[in-house]
Amino acid sequence: MFDEFTKIIFRSIKLDKSLYKDPNTFGEFSLYYAGIIMVLDGLASATALSNIYKTNIILSGATSLINWLVWALLIYVIGIKLFPDQNTKSNFKITLITVGIAHAPGLFRFFALVPEFVVPIIFLTQFWIFASLLVGIREILNYKSNLKSAGVIIIAFLVIAIVSLSFVMEKINSLPVN
């Protein structure tokens, strides 16, 4: 079981497109594997960011699960409902698993121990996650082009960014001004 889990992580990190065509990837424990990867990604991010400013590690793990659901839901709606290809046949569970597994490169954030390297490592791993998502989404949605897969991911990212930014701005505007 642990062997299968580590193989999935390494194949995701290597951007192995055959990972998403392998029926074992979406087997009995795959949802748990994806969830564990997401929680570990959240903990790795919190650990890395704690070198710059104080973060709540437990809250980061829980937030990563919510982030996982939002990413998967947006990609599902945008990629399968709004912009499907002729051969697009997937379901939400497969999308959820794919998004979770694609976050495996985020585990490298545990290595961001030096404050000067935190931001570059976070940016590098985020682009790596995007690349892994690109490969995974293209494969599960049977898209013919990387451009369409990238479009789905970018639209989902922009929705998340806009909502997050508006939430942050609302919190900033509610602060008392001295």
N, C-alpha and C positions, 0 to 999 in steps of 0.2 A: 504494500500500500504506500509506504513512504518512498519506495523506489519509483513507483508510478508518478507520485507527486513531484519528485525532483526532476524526473524526465520531462514532465510537462513544463516546469519552470525553465529548464535549460533550452527546451525547444522553442519556447516563447521568446526567450532572450536572444536566441540565434535567428529569430524571425523566420522560422521554419513554417512555410505555408502548408506543408503536408500535415502539420499538427491539427489543423482545422478540418481536414478531410478524414482524419483517423477516427473511427467510431469509438475507440477507447477514450478519446478526449472528452466525449460527452456521455460517459458511462455513469455508473451508479454513484460514485463519489465525486464526480466532477463539480457539482455545485458547491460542495464543501471545500474542494481544492481552490476554486475561484474565490470563495469567501475568505479563506485563510490567506490567500495572496493579497486580497484587498485590505484585510486588517493589518497584515504585516507591512504593506505599502504605507498605510496610514501611520503605523508606529515608526517606520523608517523615516518618513517625512517629519514627524514630530521630533524624533531624535535629532535629525539633521538641523531642523530649525531651532531647537533648544540651544544650539551653539550661538545663535544670533539674538533670540529673545525667548522669554519663558513661554512654554507651551504646555498644555494639558495633554499628556500622552494618551490617557484613557479616552478622553473626548475625541482625540484625533482618530483613534481606532474606530470608534462608533461613527464618526463623521464620514470616514472612508466607506463604510457600508451604505450610508445614505447616498453618497456621491456615486457609488457603484450602481445603485438602483436608478438614479437619475440619468447617468450616462447611458445605461442599457435601455431605459425607456425612451429616451430621446432618439437614440440610434435606431431602435426598433420602429418607432413611429416615422422618422424621417426616411430611413432606408428601406423599410418593408411596406409601409402604408403609403407614403407620399411619392417616393421615387424608386419603385421596384423595377428590376429588369425582367425580361420575359421568363427567365429561369429562376427567379428569386422565390425560394420556398424555404422559409425558416420560421422559427417561433421565438417567443420571448425568452424561454429558458435557454435556448442555444445562444441567443444574443447576450444574455446575462452572463453565461459561462465564458463566452468569448471576451467580453469586456473585462471580466475578472482576471482571466488568464493573461490577457494582453498587458496587464499592469505589473507583470513579473519584473521588468527592468527597473521598476521603482524600488526594488529591494536593495539595489546598489546604494541607495541613500543612507543605509546604515553605515557606510564607509565615509560619510561626510563628517569627520571628527574635528577637522581644523576649520575654524570660522571663515578663513579666506577661501576655502574650497566649497563651502555650502552652496552658495548661489550657482556657481558653474556646474556642480554636480546635480543640483535640482533641475536646472535647465536642460542639461544633457540627458538626464533620465526621463524628463518629460517629453522631449523630442523622440526618445527611444520608445516610450510608451505609445506616442502617436504613430510611429512607424509600425509597431506591433499591432496596434488597432487597425491600421490601414491594411496590413496583410490579413488579419483575422476577419475583418468585415468584408473585404473583397471575396474571401473564400466562402464564408457562410452565406453571403447574399448572392453568390455566383455572378458578381459583377465582371464585366469584360475589361474595365479600365480602372487603373489606380486613381484616376482623376475623380471618378464618381464616388469611389470609396472615400477619398480625401474630402470631397465636398460634404458628404454625410457627416463625417467626423468634425469638420470645421464648423458646420452649421450647429451641430450639437454643442460644441465647445463655446461658440459665440452665445448661444442661449444661456448656457451655464454661467459664462463670464458676465453677461449683462445682468442676470438675476442676482448673482453674487455681488457685483459692483453696486447695484441699487440697494441691496441689503446693507452693505458696508456704509454707503453714503447716508442711508437713513439713520444708522447708528451714530455716525459722525455728526449729523445735523441735530440729533437729540442731546448731544453733550452740552452742558452749560458752558457759556463763554464767560471768561473772566474779564 
